[in-house]
Amino acid sequence: MAAIDGGTAEKLVESYELDIARANLIISKIRAGTFLEEPMRPVFPGEDALDPETGQPLMEIPGWMPREGVDNVTVHKAVFSDWFKTDEWDGLAPEAKEASLIYFSALLEIENRQAERAKQLQAEEAMSQGMMNAAKPDVGTPQSSLPAIPS
């Protein structure tokens, strides 16, 4: 709602439409059998692209990989989920089905990383709040105004 109030609703719609178009472009490359032949692309800032063998950052990754921080994972997942429900997808060659599942798995990996980051930030915030509370002066326990009951 804040984006709409700020006059950026058109940009949100435009971005949504671009994500749908990008997901459909990937689907068309899967249909054509050219998906896995995409040239390498540079790693976008903020992408977690590590060599699985060495753990070192990669400079390039396959061009078909979803672009973390650029592609809207939720929109891409929705487009692919709808496609998975079609007769067309059911009739695809095994290689095309595998390619579509590779892309969907990459989307899930990005989503999982984002969820882990959010949990980590939340834990750090909770820890920070806990430290701030611990640093507050102890004003003691309030005393009851009732007389003590003899035992």
C-alpha positions as CSV (number, residue, x, y, z in Angstrom):
1,M,0.0,0.0,0.0
2,A,2.9,2.4,0.7
3,A,4.2,1.8,-2.8
4,I,0.8,2.6,-4.2
5,D,0.5,5.7,-2.1
6,G,4.0,6.8,-3.1
7,G,3.1,6.6,-6.8
8,T,5.1,3.6,-7.7
9,A,2.2,1.2,-8.4
10,E,3.0,1.3,-12.1
11,K,6.6,0.2,-11.4
12,L,5.4,-2.7,-9.3
13,V,3.1,-3.9,-12.0
14,E,5.9,-3.4,-14.6
15,S,8.3,-5.4,-12.5
16,Y,5.7,-8.1,-12.0
17,E,5.1,-8.3,-15.7
18,L,8.9,-8.5,-16.4
19,D,9.2,-11.4,-14.0
20,I,6.4,-13.2,-15.7
21,A,8.0,-12.6,-19.1
22,R,11.4,-13.8,-17.8
23,A,9.9,-17.0,-16.4
24,N,8.1,-17.6,-19.7
25,L,11.3,-17.0,-21.6
26,I,13.0,-19.7,-19.5
27,I,10.0,-22.0,-20.2
28,S,10.3,-21.4,-24.0
29,K,14.0,-22.3,-23.8
30,I,13.2,-25.5,-22.0
31,R,10.6,-26.3,-24.7
32,A,13.2,-25.6,-27.4
33,G,15.8,-27.7,-25.7
34,T,18.3,-24.8,-25.5
35,F,17.9,-24.2,-21.7
36,L,21.1,-25.9,-20.5
37,E,23.1,-24.5,-23.5
38,E,22.7,-20.9,-22.2
39,P,26.1,-19.1,-22.1
40,M,27.6,-18.3,-18.7
41,R,26.7,-15.0,-17.1
42,P,28.4,-12.9,-14.4
43,V,27.4,-13.4,-10.8
44,F,25.1,-10.5,-9.7
45,P,26.0,-8.6,-6.5
46,G,24.5,-10.4,-3.5
47,E,24.2,-13.8,-5.2
48,D,25.5,-16.8,-3.3
49,A,27.5,-18.5,-6.1
50,L,30.0,-20.8,-4.6
51,D,32.0,-23.6,-6.2
52,P,30.5,-26.8,-4.7
53,E,34.0,-28.5,-4.6
54,T,36.1,-25.7,-3.2
55,G,33.6,-23.4,-1.6
56,Q,35.2,-20.4,-3.3
57,P,33.1,-17.7,-4.9
58,L,32.4,-18.1,-8.6
59,M,32.8,-15.3,-11.1
60,E,30.3,-16.8,-13.6
61,I,27.3,-19.2,-13.4
62,P,25.0,-20.7,-16.1
63,G,23.0,-18.1,-17.9
64,W,19.7,-19.8,-17.1
65,M,20.2,-19.6,-13.3
66,P,17.6,-17.4,-11.5
67,R,19.1,-14.1,-10.6
68,E,19.0,-13.7,-6.8
69,G,18.0,-10.2,-5.9
70,V,16.8,-9.5,-9.4
71,D,14.2,-12.2,-10.3
72,N,11.2,-12.3,-8.1
73,V,11.3,-15.9,-6.9
74,T,7.7,-16.0,-5.8
75,V,6.5,-14.9,-9.3
76,H,8.8,-17.4,-11.1
77,K,7.7,-20.2,-8.8
78,A,4.0,-19.4,-9.5
79,V,4.6,-19.4,-13.3
80,F,6.4,-22.7,-13.1
81,S,3.9,-24.2,-10.7
82,D,1.1,-23.4,-13.1
83,W,3.0,-24.8,-16.0
84,F,3.6,-28.0,-14.1
85,K,-0.2,-28.5,-13.9
86,T,-0.6,-28.5,-17.7
87,D,-1.0,-31.3,-20.2
88,E,1.9,-29.7,-22.1
89,W,4.3,-30.3,-19.2
90,D,3.0,-33.8,-18.7
91,G,3.9,-34.5,-22.3
92,L,7.4,-33.1,-22.3
93,A,10.4,-35.2,-23.0
94,P,12.2,-36.4,-19.9
95,E,15.1,-34.0,-20.6
96,A,12.8,-31.0,-20.7
97,K,11.0,-32.1,-17.5
98,E,14.4,-32.5,-15.8
99,A,15.5,-29.0,-17.0
100,S,12.3,-27.5,-15.6
101,L,12.9,-29.2,-12.3
102,I,16.5,-28.0,-12.2
103,Y,15.2,-24.4,-12.6
104,F,12.5,-24.8,-10.0
105,S,15.0,-26.4,-7.5
106,A,17.3,-23.3,-8.0
107,L,14.3,-21.1,-7.1
108,L,13.7,-23.1,-4.0
109,E,17.4,-22.8,-3.0
110,I,17.2,-19.1,-3.3
111,E,14.0,-19.0,-1.3
112,N,15.7,-21.2,1.4
113,R,18.7,-18.9,1.6
114,Q,16.5,-15.8,1.9
115,A,14.5,-17.5,4.7
116,E,17.8,-18.4,6.5
117,R,19.0,-14.9,6.2
118,A,15.7,-13.6,7.6
119,K,15.9,-16.0,10.5
120,Q,19.5,-15.0,11.2
121,L,18.6,-11.3,11.2
122,Q,15.7,-12.0,13.5
123,A,17.9,-14.0,15.9
124,E,20.5,-11.2,15.8
125,E,17.9,-8.6,16.5
126,A,16.5,-10.7,19.4
127,M,20.0,-11.1,20.8
128,S,20.6,-7.3,20.6
129,Q,17.3,-6.6,22.3
130,G,18.2,-9.2,25.0
131,M,21.6,-7.4,25.6
132,M,19.9,-4.1,25.8
133,N,17.4,-5.5,28.4
134,A,20.2,-7.1,30.4
135,A,22.1,-3.7,30.5
136,K,19.1,-1.9,32.0
137,P,19.5,-1.2,35.7
138,D,17.8,-3.6,38.0
139,V,15.2,-1.6,40.0
140,G,14.5,-4.6,42.2
141,T,11.5,-6.7,42.8
142,P,8.4,-4.7,43.9
143,Q,7.6,-5.4,47.5
144,S,4.1,-6.4,48.5
145,S,2.2,-4.0,50.7
146,L,0.5,-7.0,52.4
147,P,1.9,-8.2,55.7
148,A,3.9,-11.4,55.7
149,I,2.0,-14.6,56.6
150,P,3.5,-16.4,59.6
151,S,4.4,-20.0,58.9
